[in-house]
Amino acid sequence: MLDTSQDYDQCAVELGVEPERCWQLLTPLTRYSNRGRAGFAIDNGAFSGFDASAFLKLLERETPNRDRCRFVVVPDVPMSARRTLEVFDGWRYKLQAWPKALACQNGQEDLPIPWDSIAAVFIAGDDRFKQSQSARQIVQAAKALGKWAHMGRVNTPSRVRLAIEWGVDSVDGTGLSRYSHMRKAVRDMGAAPELDLEDDI
């Protein structure tokens, strides 16, 4: 998934994937228009600083496209699973009409995941958590329960390979969104084409 103003079909070529597999990630930070891709998701922008008003405006704008939305990342507290779950409880009912994703942060392995309230998990947290056995087990649990699994901040061939090895359904990364050379590096390492984005929305 890309958060970019660039041509998505060209980005797909650079990644070495079919155009329909190159989805859009919308955020309140960039506020790019919806390109009408086969699918999209909405992040909340909390990693850079959460703006509730901008987030809600983005959701309002995208309401007509809700049937194509794979997930909306419920507002979270980066690097803290406990605080994220508290914030999740405060926001989940405001987002009832949307498929929700829990941002799994550092410490999530010791806390329950509200599986009945979510459509997806978003593997967040710092690099140590993101690459941990605990994060992998969260992905495994999500897949066993029929939930979508997404990993954020994926910008290198090695990170893409990790996501593929774990069975993650989709990834995003600022570097992949912005830079041709980073997309081409993924393509040239043969890492990208295996991500499966073909499930029905």
Secondary structure by P-SEA (a helix, b strand, c coil): cccccccaaaaaaaaccccccbbbbbbccccccccccccbbbbccccccccaaaaaaaaaaaccccccccccccccccccaaaaaaaaaaccccccccbbbbbccccccccccccccccbbbbcccccccccaaaaaaaaaaaaabbbbbbcccccaaaaaaaaaacccccccccccccaaaaaaaaaacccccccccccc
